[in-house]
Amino acid sequence: MPVITHHERLHHEIPGARFETLASPSLGSEETSVWRLRLEPNTPGMPHRVTREEIFVALDGSATASLDGDAVLLEAGSSLVLPPDVEFALATGADGFEAIVCMPVGGQGRLGAGEPFTPPWAA
């Protein structure tokens, strides 16, 4: 059983968001990618879709998740199961948001009508 130490974890940032890879193919995982997501306060959502189911386990703060236009509140202690091909965005309020996120290896994202891509935190 491989152990991935905190020294081996990969970090990626986009405006308002930080991703810390906990397990992925680049770190030895074959079936599941797992990362810690931190969203800064007042971060607007970025609409996108995923090709495989994605699961968010909220650890701290809160965020509004938009799923095909329907808004739901995601708070610490709750989980969200995002099905594939649903337009999704996650926006924060004044307190920011933190979650552990999991997706099967091979899952990809798609922005608008663009081509699917593998996020670097899941690769």
Secondary structure, DSSP 4 states (H G I P E B T S, - for coil): -----TTT-EEEEETTEEEEEEE-GGGT-SSEEEEEEEE-TTPPP--BEESS-EEEEEEEEEEEEEETTEEEEEETT-EEEE-TT--EEEEEEEEEEEEEEEEETT--EE-TTSPPB--GGG-
